[in-house]
């Protein structure tokens, strides 16, 4: 399977799931993306929300 970058739609969906307090594993199942990729976005959002 080849890697494809996240689309803006996917990033937006991850952000909405994050804002709704969904677990990473639920987002992975919904978007069919890797846990590592999804967690990177979650981590970025956590850091960005601190400022």
Order of alpha helices (4+ residues) and beta strands (2+ residues): alpha-alpha-alpha
